[in-house]
Amino acid sequence: MRRERPLSARQEATLYVIRSWIIERGDGPTIRQIGARVGLSSTSSVAYQLAQLEERGLISRTGRDLSSCRLESPKPPRRGLRSR
């Protein structure tokens, strides 16, 4: 059985920034706003962190803008029979 690795410190910080920003303002922060809060000056580094969070199902984006970002509840691990 494959275990998913825990979130990295950067991923946790990025998720925290997104969550708190949405609670405070009602919509998601921009990539530059996330970078400023997390300490990343490169927008591509922030985009990488967002892609990792999206791949894990923790956020979803409907477009290129992070303002269209939504938080997702993590999906429980699948259980059942495995095929060989």
HUHUTA-V104881 format. One line per field, one symbol per residue. ss: DSSP state (2 for helix, 1 for strand, 0 for the rest). A space follows every 10 residues. Layout:
# HUHUTA-V104881
ss: ???
This chain:
# HUHUTA-V104881
ss: 0000000022 2222222222 2222200000 2222222200 0022222222 2222200011 1000022211 1000000000 0000
